[in-house]
Amino acid sequence: MNKFIAYIKESREELIHKTSWPTWEQLQDSLMVVIVASLLFSLLIYLMDVGFSSLLSGFYHLFQ
């Protein structure tokens, strides 16, 4: 149990004193990049889904 407590204390110490945290502006910039990339990626997947759906629908109508 002492090893676990020492591990928690060392981890906390490292997070407080040795870790460099981004600034609020850096976080906002990163957030905007993630939002834009997610929207573009979801739009691409949507367009691929609609395209394949219409392609397969047309293919299936050939055999009816």
N, C-alpha and C positions, 0 to 999 in steps of 0.2 A: 504494500500500500504506500510505503514511503517513496518508492520509485515513481509511482503514479503522481503523487503530489509534487515531487520534484520536477517531473516532466511538465506538469501544468504550470508551475511557477516559472520554469525556464522558457516555456512557450509564450507565456504572457510577457515576460521580460523582453524576449526577442521581438514580439509584435509591437511593443511600445517603443523600444530604443533602437532597434536595428532595421526595421522595415521602413522603406520610404513610401509614403502614401501619396497618391495623386492629389493635385489641387482641385478645388471645386470647378474651375474652368476646364481643366483637363477631363474631368468626369463628364461635364456637359458636352464637350466636343466628342468624346468617345460615344456617349449616348446617342448623339445625332447621327454618327456614322453607323451605329448598329441599327437605328430606326430606319434610315434610308436604305441600307443594305437589305434589311428584312422585308421592307415594302417592295423593293425591286425583285428580290428573289421570289416572294409570294406572287407577284404579278407574272413573272416568268413561268412559274409552275401552273398558274391559272390558265395562261395562254396555251401552254403545252397540253393541258387537260382538255380545254375546249377544242383545240386542233385535232388531237387524237380521237376525241369523242365524235366529232363530225366526220373525220376520215373513216372511222370504223362504222359509223352509221351509214355512210354512203356505200361502204363495202358490203354491209349486210343487206342493203336494199337491192344489190345486184343479184342476190340469190333468192329473192322472194318471188 
